Amino acid sequence: MSSVNAFPAENQQSLLVEHGLHGFFMAQWVSIEDIGEVARRLRIEAETTVVCDFQAAMESYGYKSGGSQHAWITRLAPGWSMVLHLNGLRSSPEASA
């Protein structure tokens, strides 16, 4: 009997730790490609958003955020985005609707 590895060849957790992301975050996949639409559905006001890469987003990670909520939203694949909540858990407003 052969085993199937469910994890990608590249260890994603090691990659995140390498960039400074440790245990205090939440990530979710969203079946919407338009990151502006993802932000709107999370009720993030457009004037509070900043276009940045992952490294710049990490400057708001955890204790560096000053207690306010920060999320990094990126496109993953056609039709999909990812929301990385950089300072803990946040429930989606639509999840409770």
All heavy atoms as an XYZ file, in Angstrom:
749
protein
N       0.849     -1.166      0.000
C       0.000      0.000      0.000
C       0.902      1.239      0.000
O       1.820      1.362      0.786
C      -0.904     -0.024      1.224
C      -1.749      1.225      1.350
S      -2.878      1.162      2.747
C      -4.295      0.475      1.939
N       0.626      2.190     -0.878
C       1.417      3.416     -0.931
C       0.665      4.539     -0.230
O      -0.550      4.563     -0.188
C       1.719      3.803     -2.379
O       0.517      4.100     -3.041
N       1.428      5.462      0.326
C       0.793      6.595      0.993
C       0.810      7.800      0.066
O       1.690      7.958     -0.765
C       1.523      6.919      2.291
O       2.834      7.330      2.003
N      -0.179      8.637      0.212
C      -0.290      9.849     -0.577
C      -0.060     11.028      0.358
O      -0.707     11.133      1.404
C      -1.689      9.955     -1.238
C      -1.827     11.269     -1.979
C      -1.941      8.772     -2.140
N       0.864     11.898     -0.018
C       1.153     13.066      0.794
C       0.165     14.174      0.437
O       0.123     14.632     -0.696
C       2.596     13.525      0.555
C       3.009     14.626      1.515
O       2.206     15.157      2.262
N       4.281     14.950      1.481
N      -0.635     14.602      1.408
C      -1.638     15.643      1.171
C      -1.039     17.037      1.182
O      -1.698     17.999      0.825
C      -2.736     15.550      2.219
N       0.213     17.161      1.606
C       0.847     18.470      1.696
C       1.637     18.775      0.428
O       2.152     17.863     -0.217
C       1.772     18.520      2.908
C       1.027     18.343      4.198
C       1.082     17.146      4.884
C       0.245     19.369      4.711
C       0.383     16.973      6.061
C      -0.458     19.207      5.892
C      -0.389     18.001      6.573
N       1.749     20.036      0.054
C       2.522     20.382     -1.144
C       4.001     20.045     -0.945
O       4.482     19.936      0.187
C       2.320     21.898     -1.283
C       1.824     22.363      0.034
C       1.194     21.200      0.716
N       4.701     19.905     -2.049
C       6.131     19.574     -1.991
C       6.885     20.631     -1.200
O       7.787     20.318     -0.431
C       6.691     19.444     -3.395
N       6.523     21.882     -1.384
C       7.158     22.963     -0.626
C       6.368     23.155      0.662
O       5.163     23.344      0.639
C       7.144     24.251     -1.440
C       7.861     25.388     -0.763
C       7.913     26.627     -1.652
O       7.665     26.518     -2.857
O       8.200     27.694     -1.109
N       7.036     23.083      1.800
C       6.379     23.213      3.090
C       5.894     24.642      3.267
O       6.674     25.552      3.491
C       7.338     22.820      4.208
C       6.669     22.842      5.565
O       5.830     23.696      5.858
N       7.034     21.887      6.403
N       4.584     24.840      3.168
C       4.007     26.177      3.244
C       4.201     26.808      4.621
O       4.443     27.995      4.728
C       2.528     26.129      2.886
C       2.268     25.642      1.480
C       2.852     26.562      0.423
O       2.585     27.749      0.435
N       3.656     26.028     -0.459
N       4.089     26.004      5.680
C       4.266     26.562      7.014
C       5.698     27.071      7.192
O       5.907     28.152      7.727
C       3.941     25.539      8.088
C       4.030     26.136      9.487
C       3.593     25.175     10.559
O       3.306     24.009     10.292
N       3.530     25.648     11.773
N       6.676     26.316      6.722
C       8.065     26.769      6.812
C       8.268     28.059      6.038
O       8.985     28.957      6.487
C       9.021     25.701      6.263
O       8.983     24.565      7.071
N       7.620     28.173      4.900
C       7.725     29.386      4.095
C       7.143     30.588      4.834
O       7.734     31.664      4.855
C       6.999     29.174      2.758
C       7.079     30.309      1.751
C       8.515     30.553      1.322
C       6.227     29.976      0.529
N       5.990     30.406      5.493
C       5.380     31.495      6.255
C       6.240     31.895      7.449
O       6.437     33.076      7.717
C       3.978     31.095      6.718
C       2.944     30.905      5.619
C       1.649     30.357      6.192
C       2.700     32.192      4.851
N       6.776     30.910      8.165
C       7.645     31.195      9.310
C       8.894     31.932      8.852
O       9.352     32.869      9.492
C       7.997     29.895     10.059
C       9.113     30.118     11.078
C       6.760     29.335     10.747
N       9.417     31.537      7.709
C      10.601     32.186      7.133
C      10.358     33.682      6.893
O      11.254     34.491      6.998
C      10.920     31.491      5.808
C      12.281     31.737      5.252
C      12.463     30.889      3.994
O      12.475     29.640      4.125
O      12.569     31.475      2.909
N       9.117     34.034      6.599
C       8.763     35.435      6.359
C       8.255     36.139      7.613
O       7.745     37.248      7.543
C       7.718     35.533      5.239
C       8.312     35.321      3.888
N       8.418     34.071      3.325
C       8.863     36.185      3.017
C       8.996     34.183      2.158
N       9.275     35.461      1.936
N       8.344     35.474      8.759
C       7.986     36.113     10.013
C       6.588     35.846     10.518
O       6.175     36.377     11.534
N       5.814     35.015      9.825
C       4.453     34.708     10.234
C       4.481     33.440     11.074
O       4.913     32.393     10.612
C       3.567     34.510      9.004
C       2.084     34.453      9.237
C       1.564     35.801      9.706
C       1.369     34.053      7.963
N       4.051     33.524     12.308
C       4.110     32.366     13.201
C       2.714     31.860     13.506
O       1.957     31.613     12.585
C       4.903     32.724     14.456
C       6.319     33.081     14.145
N       7.287     32.150     13.887
C       6.917     34.277     13.999
C       8.431     32.745     13.607
N       8.230     34.049     13.668
N       2.310     31.769     14.750
C       1.058     31.120     15.097
C      -0.169     32.004     15.184
O      -1.263     31.493     15.262
N      -0.048     33.314     15.172
C      -1.182     34.180     15.461
C      -1.731     34.809     14.186
O      -1.504     35.973     13.900
C      -0.763     35.256     16.469
C      -1.913     35.969     17.110
C      -2.819     35.286     17.893
C      -2.094     37.317     16.917
C      -3.888     35.937     18.487
C      -3.158     37.988     17.499
C      -4.048     37.293     18.285
N      -2.439     34.013     13.389
C      -3.049     34.505     12.159
C      -4.179     33.567     11.766
O      -4.307     32.476     12.302
C      -2.028     34.613     11.026
C      -1.567     33.289     10.493
C      -2.185     32.714      9.390
C      -0.524     32.613     11.090
C      -1.773     31.487      8.899
C      -0.098     31.392     10.605
C      -0.718     30.830      9.514
N      -4.998     34.019     10.847
C      -6.044     33.190     10.275
C      -6.046     33.427      8.772
O      -5.879     34.561      8.329
C      -7.406     33.563     10.852
C      -8.538     32.683     10.333
S     -10.153     33.185     10.964
C     -10.700     34.213      9.617
N      -6.214     32.391      8.000
C      -6.288     32.531      6.548
C      -7.541     31.824      6.050
O      -7.976     30.839      6.628
C      -5.050     31.932      5.897
N      -8.107     32.370      4.981
C      -9.266     31.727      4.380
C      -9.234     31.923      2.871
O      -8.799     32.956      2.384
C     -10.562     32.264      4.981
C     -10.825     33.732      4.734
C     -12.016     34.273      5.502
O     -11.821     35.061      6.396
N     -13.222     33.867      5.172
N      -9.656     30.894      2.149
C      -9.801     30.991      0.711
C     -11.190     31.532      0.427
O     -12.152     31.203      1.111
C      -9.654     29.632      0.062
C      -8.261     29.110      0.027
C      -7.171     29.565      0.723
C      -7.800     28.028     -0.744
N      -6.079     28.823      0.426
C      -6.425     27.863     -0.479
C      -8.397     27.166     -1.638
C      -5.661     26.874     -1.080
C      -7.632     26.174     -2.233
C      -6.278     26.042     -1.964
N     -11.273     32.355     -0.615
C     -12.538     32.965     -0.993
C     -12.758     32.701     -2.484
O     -11.850     32.928     -3.283
C     -12.510     34.492     -0.724
C     -13.832     35.124     -1.077
C     -12.135     34.779      0.720
N     -13.931     32.263     -2.850
C     -14.195     31.935     -4.253
C     -14.602     33.172     -5.052
O     -15.574     33.168     -5.793
C     -15.256     30.837     -4.358
O     -16.460     31.282     -3.769
N     -13.837     34.242     -4.870
C     -14.010     35.495     -5.604
C     -12.620     35.941     -6.027
O     -11.720     36.033     -5.196
C     -14.652     36.589     -4.720
C     -16.012     36.133     -4.184
C     -14.767     37.907     -5.477
C     -16.558     37.020     -3.094
N     -12.423     36.224     -7.298
C     -11.103     36.623     -7.781
C     -10.807     38.105     -7.545
O      -9.667     38.485     -7.303
C     -10.992     36.304     -9.269
C      -9.605     36.520     -9.823
C      -9.476     36.003    -11.243
O     -10.405     35.362    -11.769
O      -8.422     36.253    -11.828
N     -11.824     38.946     -7.587
C     -11.649     40.395     -7.448
C     -11.385     40.745     -5.982
O     -12.291     40.686     -5.146
C     -12.909     41.097     -7.953
C     -12.850     42.612     -7.866
O     -11.976     43.165     -7.158
O     -13.694     43.250     -8.511
N     -10.153     41.142     -5.657
C      -9.813     41.415     -4.257
C     -10.558     42.629     -3.710
O     -10.805     42.711     -2.519
C      -8.290     41.524     -4.038
C      -7.675     42.643     -4.859
C      -7.619     40.192     -4.330
C      -6.198     42.859     -4.609
N     -10.933     43.558     -4.577
C     -11.750     44.689     -4.139
C     -13.118     44.228     -3.674
O     -13.655     44.727     -2.683
N     -13.686     43.261     -4.374
C     -14.976     42.696     -3.987
C     -14.850     41.921     -2.681
O     -15.733     41.980     -1.825
C     -15.526     41.791     -5.101
C     -16.826     41.094     -4.772
C     -18.004     42.041     -4.522
O     -17.925     43.246     -4.833
O     -19.026     41.562     -3.997
N     -13.746     41.209     -2.500
C     -13.522     40.490     -1.237
C     -13.498     41.493     -0.085
O     -14.168     41.307      0.935
C     -12.206     39.679     -1.275
C     -11.908     39.075      0.091
C     -12.261     38.600     -2.345
N     -12.751     42.580     -0.249
C     -12.666     43.613      0.789
C     -14.042     44.207      1.073
O     -14.412     44.399      2.236
C     -11.682     44.700      0.373
N     -14.808     44.476      0.028
C     -16.149     45.039      0.209
C     -17.025     44.102      1.024
O     -17.721     44.519      1.942
C     -16.793     45.324     -1.155
C     -18.135     46.061     -1.044
C     -18.873     46.119     -2.363
N     -19.405     44.822     -2.783
C     -20.448     44.204     -2.236
N     -21.086     44.738     -1.224
N     -20.877     43.033     -2.697
N     -16.976     42.811      0.716
C     -17.803     41.841      1.438
C     -17.354     41.664      2.887
O     -18.151     41.280      3.736
C     -17.807     40.501      0.713
C     -18.592     40.570     -0.574
C     -18.717     39.234     -1.198
N     -19.379     39.325     -2.474
C     -20.016     38.311     -3.034
N     -20.074     37.145     -2.423
N     -20.582     38.452     -4.201
N     -16.098     41.937      3.159
C     -15.610     41.909      4.540
C     -15.891     43.221      5.262
O     -15.491     43.409      6.403
C     -14.105     41.608      4.567
C     -13.704     40.192      4.183
C     -12.189     40.080      4.054
C     -14.229     39.191      5.203
N     -16.551     44.134      4.549
C     -16.901     45.464      5.069
C     -15.662     46.284      5.419
O     -15.632     47.005      6.412
C     -17.853     45.350      6.250
C     -19.164     44.711      5.855
C     -20.185     44.767      6.959
N     -21.398     44.108      6.487
C     -22.079     43.231      7.196
N     -21.699     42.934      8.405
N     -23.158     42.680      6.704
N     -14.647     46.159      4.567
C     -13.437     46.969      4.693
C     -13.629     48.174      3.795
O     -13.845     48.030      2.592
C     -12.190     46.164      4.273
C     -12.020     44.948      5.187
C     -10.957     47.057      4.287
C     -10.964     43.970      4.715
N     -13.578     49.348      4.369
C     -13.817     50.560      3.601
C     -12.657     50.821      2.642
O     -11.491     50.709      3.014
C     -14.031     51.736      4.544
C     -15.272     51.531      5.408
C     -15.586     52.725      6.256
O     -15.220     53.853      5.884
O     -16.222     52.520      7.306
N     -12.987     51.156      1.401
C     -11.993     51.325      0.338
C     -10.901     52.314      0.715
O      -9.728     52.095      0.394
C     -12.676     51.745     -0.961
N     -11.263     53.384      1.419
C     -10.255     54.402      1.759
C      -9.266     53.925      2.814
O      -8.247     54.575      3.040
C     -10.898     55.721      2.190
C     -11.796     55.636      3.390
C     -13.242     55.268      3.061
O     -13.576     55.006      1.898
O     -14.035     55.231      4.013
N      -9.515     52.775      3.437
C      -8.576     52.247      4.425
C      -7.629     51.204      3.832
O      -6.771     50.703      4.536
C      -9.313     51.632      5.632
O     -10.026     50.469      5.192
C     -10.250     52.642      6.273
N      -7.806     50.897      2.552
C      -6.963     49.869      1.933
C      -5.680     50.460      1.368
O      -5.635     51.628      0.984
C      -7.715     49.116      0.815
O      -8.028     50.043     -0.222
C      -8.979     48.465      1.341
N      -4.657     49.631      1.350
C      -3.351     50.009      0.808
C      -2.888     48.857     -0.076
O      -2.915     47.705      0.346
C      -2.326     50.228      1.943
C      -0.949     50.522      1.382
C      -2.785     51.319      2.886
N      -2.450     49.171     -1.283
C      -1.909     48.144     -2.161
C      -0.482     47.858     -1.697
O       0.329     48.778     -1.562
C      -1.918     48.605     -3.640
C      -1.252     47.564     -4.525
C      -3.339     48.878     -4.097
N      -0.205     46.584     -1.399
C       1.135     46.232     -0.937
C       1.427     44.769     -1.226
O       0.528     43.995     -1.505
C       1.283     46.514      0.555
S       0.262     45.466      1.621
N       2.695     44.409     -1.119
C       3.075     43.013     -1.267
C       3.087     42.347      0.110
O       2.821     42.983      1.133
C       4.427     42.878     -1.966
C       5.573     43.531     -1.203
O       5.390     43.936     -0.028
O       6.668     43.635     -1.775
N       3.396     41.063      0.142
C       3.364     40.313      1.395
C       4.351     40.879      2.416
O       4.020     41.007      3.593
C       3.662     38.833      1.123
C       3.632     37.985      2.356
C       2.442     37.725      3.014
C       4.798     37.434      2.861
C       2.407     36.939      4.152
C       4.773     36.648      3.999
C       3.586     36.395      4.639
N       5.539     41.223      1.979
C       6.548     41.767      2.903
C       6.047     43.044      3.572
O       6.205     43.225      4.770
C       7.864     42.024      2.180
C       8.639     40.768      1.857
C       8.936     39.925      3.088
O       8.437     38.826      3.222
N       9.729     40.441      3.979
N       5.444     43.946      2.808
C       4.906     45.177      3.385
C       3.753     44.867      4.339
O       3.631     45.488      5.395
C       4.455     46.128      2.283
N       2.922     43.894      3.990
C       1.810     43.511      4.860
C       2.322     42.981      6.196
O       1.720     43.227      7.241
C       0.936     42.464      4.182
N       3.447     42.288      6.167
C       4.006     41.724      7.393
C       4.426     42.800      8.393
O       4.585     42.525      9.569
C       5.181     40.801      7.074
C       4.745     39.470      6.478
S       3.645     38.549      7.570
C       4.723     38.267      8.961
N       4.561     44.036      7.951
C       4.880     45.126      8.871
C       3.709     45.419      9.808
O       3.868     46.100     10.812
C       5.274     46.377      8.095
C       6.581     46.203      7.345
C       6.930     47.372      6.441
O       6.269     48.428      6.540
O       7.862     47.214      5.638
N       2.526     44.887      9.494
C       1.334     45.063     10.332
C       0.964     43.791     11.073
O      -0.125     43.687     11.619
C       0.147     45.467      9.463
O       0.375     46.693      8.854
N       1.865     42.835     11.117
C       1.569     41.535     11.701
C       1.594     41.564     13.226
O       2.505     42.101     13.837
C       2.560     40.496     11.186
C       2.452     39.152     11.853
C       1.279     38.416     11.763
C       3.513     38.623     12.571
C       1.166     37.176     12.366
C       3.406     37.382     13.172
C       2.242     36.667     13.067
O       2.124     35.445     13.673
N       0.585     40.955     13.851
C       0.556     40.734     15.292
C       0.682     41.997     16.107
O      -0.053     42.951     15.920
N       1.647     42.004     17.025
C       1.797     43.131     17.951
C       2.162     44.420     17.230
O       1.945     45.514     17.744
C       2.857     42.815     19.016
C       4.267     42.755     18.476
C       5.057     43.895     18.432
C       4.791     41.558     17.990
C       6.344     43.849     17.918
C       6.066     41.510     17.485
C       6.841     42.648     17.450
O       8.105     42.599     16.935
N       2.697     44.340     16.020
C       3.068     45.536     15.256
C       1.842     46.313     14.783
O       1.943     47.458     14.382
C       3.904     45.154     14.033
C       5.190     44.442     14.361
C       5.860     43.999     13.077
C       6.901     42.951     13.333
N       7.386     42.364     12.089
N       0.682     45.680     14.822
C      -0.541     46.305     14.298
C      -1.130     47.336     15.245
O      -2.035     48.063     14.864
C      -1.587     45.238     14.002
O      -2.091     44.707     15.207
N      -0.654     47.377     16.476
C      -1.211     48.314     17.443
C      -2.614     47.938     17.882
O      -3.368     48.785     18.334
N      -2.985     46.684     17.726
C      -4.294     46.224     18.180
C      -5.394     46.313     17.153
O      -6.448     45.741     17.343
N      -5.199     47.035     16.056
C      -6.255     47.124     15.053
C      -6.184     45.927     14.104
O      -5.165     45.271     13.982
C      -6.140     48.435     14.277
O      -4.888     48.512     13.629
N      -7.290     45.654     13.453
C      -7.367     44.525     12.525
C      -6.683     44.860     11.204
O      -6.917     45.929     10.650
C      -8.831     44.166     12.259
C      -9.543     43.586     13.435
C      -9.071     42.183     13.742
O      -8.782     41.390     12.860
N      -8.988     41.876     15.016
N      -5.853     43.959     10.727
C      -5.226     44.096      9.417
C      -5.372     42.780      8.672
O      -5.259     41.709      9.274
C      -3.739     44.429      9.543
C      -3.478     45.817     10.018
N      -3.230     46.118     11.320
C      -3.459     46.992      9.346
C      -3.042     47.417     11.451
N      -3.192     47.976     10.270
N      -5.629     42.873      7.377
C      -5.719     41.682      6.542
C      -4.989     41.950      5.240
O      -4.944     43.081      4.752
C      -7.180     41.338      6.248
N      -4.393     40.913      4.704
C      -3.753     40.983      3.391
C      -4.589     40.105      2.475
O      -4.862     38.946      2.786
C      -2.318     40.480      3.476
C      -1.562     40.574      2.197
C      -1.273     41.706      1.499
C      -0.973     39.495      1.472
N      -0.535     41.399      0.383
C      -0.336     40.047      0.340
C      -0.915     38.121      1.664
C       0.341     39.276     -0.592
C      -0.235     37.347      0.734
C       0.388     37.931     -0.377
N      -5.049     40.665      1.364
C      -5.895     39.940      0.418
C      -5.137     39.822     -0.894
O      -4.615     40.811     -1.402
C      -7.230     40.682      0.184
C      -7.944     40.940      1.515
C      -8.127     39.886     -0.758
C      -9.143     41.867      1.398
N      -5.067     38.620     -1.419
C      -4.347     38.394     -2.667
C      -5.096     37.385     -3.534
O      -5.880     36.589     -3.033
C      -2.912     37.905     -2.379
O      -2.157     37.890     -3.590
C      -2.904     36.524     -1.754
N      -4.857     37.439     -4.825
C      -5.417     36.443     -5.742
C      -4.565     35.182     -5.644
O      -3.351     35.254     -5.632
C      -5.381     36.958     -7.173
C      -6.417     37.996     -7.457
C      -6.308     38.514     -8.898
N      -6.922     39.827     -8.973
C      -6.303     40.971     -8.732
N      -5.030     40.982     -8.420
N      -6.940     42.113     -8.802
N      -5.227     34.032     -5.589
C      -4.510     32.754     -5.537
C      -4.463     32.077     -6.896
O      -3.424     31.623     -7.335
C      -5.193     31.794     -4.560
C      -4.905     31.989     -3.090
C      -5.645     30.940     -2.276
C      -3.428     31.896     -2.812
N      -5.600     31.988     -7.524
C      -5.747     31.282     -8.790
C      -6.990     31.847     -9.461
O      -7.758     32.566     -8.827
C      -5.906     29.792     -8.530
N      -7.202     31.536    -10.733
C      -8.416     32.036    -11.374
C      -9.655     31.692    -10.546
O      -9.876     30.538    -10.183
C      -8.423     31.309    -12.725
C      -6.976     31.044    -13.005
C      -6.371     30.759    -11.648
N     -10.407     32.729    -10.182
C     -11.623     32.537     -9.416
C     -11.440     32.486     -7.905
O     -12.420     32.368     -7.178
N     -10.199     32.582     -7.417
C      -9.939     32.435     -5.986
C      -9.029     33.532     -5.451
O      -8.086     33.953     -6.103
C      -9.277     31.095     -5.695
C     -10.205     29.950     -5.864
C     -10.390     29.214     -6.998
C     -11.105     29.436     -4.900
N     -11.350     28.262     -6.783
C     -11.806     28.375     -5.500
C     -11.386     29.762     -3.581
C     -12.767     27.638     -4.824
C     -12.346     29.021     -2.903
C     -13.017     27.973     -3.528
N      -9.324     33.952     -4.224
C      -8.472     34.878     -3.479
C      -8.203     34.269     -2.115
O      -8.851     33.303     -1.712
C      -9.172     36.228     -3.280
O      -9.396     36.855     -4.511
N      -7.253     34.843     -1.404
C      -6.963     34.428     -0.041
C      -6.948     35.666      0.843
O      -6.428     36.706      0.452
C      -5.611     33.737      0.067
C      -5.308     33.296      1.495
S      -3.693     32.557      1.716
C      -2.648     34.000      1.604
N      -7.546     35.532      2.024
C      -7.515     36.592      3.026
C      -6.647     36.080      4.166
O      -6.914     35.013      4.729
C      -8.921     36.925      3.558
C      -8.843     38.038      4.593
C      -9.858     37.289      2.419
N      -5.617     36.826      4.477
C      -4.727     36.485      5.578
C      -4.929     37.538      6.658
O      -4.551     38.694      6.488
C      -3.275     36.477      5.087
C      -2.207     36.065      6.076
C      -2.419     34.637      6.548
C      -0.833     36.208      5.433
N      -5.618     37.158      7.736
C      -5.864     38.073      8.854
C      -4.593     38.069      9.698
O      -4.224     37.053     10.281
C      -7.084     37.628      9.668
C      -8.337     37.623      8.854
N      -9.048     38.775      8.605
C      -8.991     36.619      8.223
C     -10.095     38.474      7.853
N     -10.077     37.179      7.611
N      -3.925     39.207      9.749
C      -2.576     39.275     10.307
C      -2.512     39.412     11.821
O      -1.426     39.404     12.379
C      -1.811     40.426      9.652
C      -1.572     40.225      8.161
C      -1.056     41.493      7.533
C      -0.605     39.075      7.931
N      -3.612     39.536     12.490
C      -3.541     39.606     13.943
C      -4.695     38.851     14.585
O      -5.435     39.385     15.382
C      -3.439     41.044     14.464
C      -4.405     41.986     13.812
O      -5.114     41.620     12.895
N      -4.441     43.198     14.275
N      -4.807     37.610     14.197
C      -5.762     36.738     14.848
C      -7.024     36.500     14.063
O      -7.089     36.749     12.878
N      -8.013     36.007     14.775
C      -9.255     35.589     14.139
C     -10.177     36.749     13.852
O     -10.264     37.688     14.621
C      -9.983     34.595     15.055
C      -9.205     33.337     15.393
C      -9.996     32.520     16.406
C      -8.908     32.512     14.163
N     -10.840     36.663     12.745
C     -11.888     37.596     12.407
C     -12.934     36.809     11.635
O     -12.610     36.135     10.667
C     -11.363     38.726     11.528
C     -12.502     39.637     11.097
C     -12.038     40.704     10.165
N     -13.220     41.323      9.604
C     -13.288     42.575      9.264
N     -12.264     43.361      9.407
N     -14.388     43.073      8.756
N     -14.151     36.906     12.056
C     -15.192     36.185     11.330
C     -15.689     37.059     10.197
O     -15.743     38.268     10.306
C     -16.347     35.800     12.257
O     -16.929     36.973     12.775
N     -16.050     36.417      9.120
C     -16.579     37.126      7.962
C     -17.992     37.583      8.267
O     -18.797     36.824      8.798
C     -16.593     36.185      6.757
O     -17.345     36.741      5.720
N     -18.323     38.844      7.931
C     -19.709     39.308      8.152
C     -20.718     38.420      7.437
O     -21.802     38.201      7.935
C     -19.714     40.726      7.575
C     -18.301     41.151      7.571
C     -17.493     39.890      7.387
N     -20.351     37.893      6.258
C     -21.280     37.055      5.504
C     -21.455     35.682      6.141
O     -22.450     35.021      5.959
C     -20.837     36.921      4.056
C     -20.977     38.231      3.324
C     -20.833     38.087      1.835
O     -20.470     37.011      1.361
O     -21.094     39.073      1.141
N     -20.452     35.242      6.919
C     -20.554     33.936      7.569
C     -21.650     33.927      8.617
O     -22.244     32.901      8.890
C     -19.214     33.566      8.194
N     -21.929     35.075      9.198
C     -22.949     35.132     10.236
C     -24.325     35.505      9.685
O     -25.292     35.531     10.417
C     -22.531     36.150     11.312
O     -22.384     37.434     10.747
N     -24.407     35.807      8.399
C     -25.678     36.222      7.806
C     -26.553     35.044      7.481
O     -26.163     33.947      7.379
C     -25.411     37.029      6.538
